[in-house]
Amino acid sequence: MDEPGSSAKSLRGLAEEALLAGVGAVALTKERADELVQELVGKGKLTGDDARELVDDVMGRWRGDAVRMSERAGTTLSTLFRELGLITRREYEELELRLAQLEHRLRLVEKQDQ
């Protein structure tokens, strides 16, 4: 049987793989953009400076898109985790702390009753 939280780990793993695949696609696209720019420079349609500016502009847009995609993926995963009844690590740690405090108070009360 799966250990508690293993489904959260597998979902997180899938999300990380999807994000890395997206980053890989962006990297491949940058390489292709560089090739295209070199072709345009070679044909005399762009100067070297214009080509560099074009690549920088396109890469800036891609980075912005990647950040937005990552934020949306995080929101979607958070919603999915909530629907599955999963809690965050922070919530789990807060519950652990509250439980430890209650156990401590209970020991103090039991000690007073003796």
Secondary structure as GFF3:
##gff-version 3
##sequence-region A 1 114
A	DSSP	alpha_helix	6	42	.	.	.	ID=ss1
A	DSSP	alpha_helix	48	83	.	.	.	ID=ss2
A	DSSP	alpha_helix	89	113	.	.	.	ID=ss3
###
